[in-house]
């Protein structure tokens, strides 16, 4: 079901953030109309589905939109989650090492 997929994706994102000690706040849109309204208004036009409303999880850094689950998943596959979140990768992390290599090659 759509709900079990959404729950799994949310757990996936929150599990990754917790494992990497990245502070986050989970905003419930099912029980909270204000959160639902805020999310719908703050997902950029180009990131909305053609019909209906954007489904969670939608990821923000404060008010800055980062992306949806697919974008998060792609960033994780590419060791680029900190960049995706608009954060600096911690020294010694795979992402920081990949970034350093990339900069050395330029």
SENUTOR-468689 format. One line per 5 residues: number of its first residue (from 1); for each residue x, y, z of C-alpha. Coordinates in steps of 0.05 Angstrom, whole numbers, padded with zeros to 5 digits. Layout:
NUM> X/Y/Z ~ ...;
END
This chain:
1> 00000/00000/00000 ~ 00020/00072/-00010 ~ 00020/00084/00065 ~ 00069/00027/00080 ~ 00116/00053/00025;
6> 00113/00123/00054 ~ 00126/00096/00125 ~ 00186/00055/00100 ~ 00214/00116/00063 ~ 00206/00160/00124;
11> 00240/00108/00169 ~ 00296/00102/00117 ~ 00309/00178/00117 ~ 00304/00185/00193 ~ 00347/00124/00204;
16> 00401/00152/00159 ~ 00399/00221/00193 ~ 00400/00190/00263 ~ 00458/00142/00245 ~ 00498/00202/00219;
21> 00480/00245/00279 ~ 00446/00297/00235 ~ 00394/00334/00277 ~ 00324/00332/00248 ~ 00252/00345/00266;
26> 00198/00300/00241 ~ 00136/00340/00221 ~ 00072/00298/00221 ~ 00026/00320/00165 ~ -00027/00267/00178;
31> -00047/00294/00246 ~ -00027/00366/00236 ~ -00064/00410/00185 ~ -00014/00468/00193 ~ 00045/00422/00177;
36> 00008/00392/00117 ~ -00008/00462/00090 ~ 00064/00486/00101 ~ 00093/00426/00065 ~ 00046/00433/00005;
41> 00060/00508/00000 ~ 00135/00500/00005 ~ 00149/00444/-00044 ~ 00171/00483/-00106 ~ 00126/00481/-00168;
46> 00175/00440/-00209 ~ 00178/00386/-00155 ~ 00103/00376/-00150 ~ 00067/00317/-00182 ~ 00026/00333/-00244;
51> -00037/00316/-00206 ~ -00052/00315/-00132 ~ -00008/00337/-00075 ~ 00065/00321/-00061 ~ 00070/00259/-00017;
56> 00116/00253/00043 ~ 00172/00246/00058 ~ 00192/00316/00033 ~ 00259/00340/00061 ~ 00274/00411/00081;
61> 00332/00446/00115 ~ 00293/00498/00155 ~ 00251/00531/00099 ~ 00298/00510/00042 ~ 00270/00452/00001;
66> 00321/00396/-00008 ~ 00279/00344/-00045 ~ 00235/00283/-00040 ~ 00253/00211/-00023 ~ 00279/00194/-00093;
71> 00326/00254/-00092 ~ 00350/00234/-00022 ~ 00360/00162/-00045 ~ 00401/00184/-00105 ~ 00443/00231/-00062;
76> 00457/00174/-00013 ~ 00478/00128/-00071 ~ 00526/00182/-00094 ~ 00554/00197/-00024 ~ 00525/00267/-00030;
81> 00473/00270/00025 ~ 00506/00328/00062 ~ 00507/00369/-00002 ~ 00434/00349/-00015 ~ 00416/00374/00055;
86> 00455/00438/00046 ~ 00505/00417/00101 ~ 00580/00411/00102 ~ 00604/00339/00103 ~ 00642/00323/00167;
91> 00718/00313/00159 ~ 00735/00240/00148 ~ 00666/00222/00121 ~ 00661/00186/00054 ~ 00627/00248/00026;
96> 00682/00295/00049 ~ 00735/00249/00019 ~ 00697/00244/-00047 ~ 00691/00321/-00048 ~ 00765/00329/-00035;
101> 00782/00281/-00092 ~ 00736/00317/-00139 ~ 00767/00384/-00122 ~ 00838/00356/-00131 ~ 00820/00332/-00201;
106> 00797/00401/-00224;
END
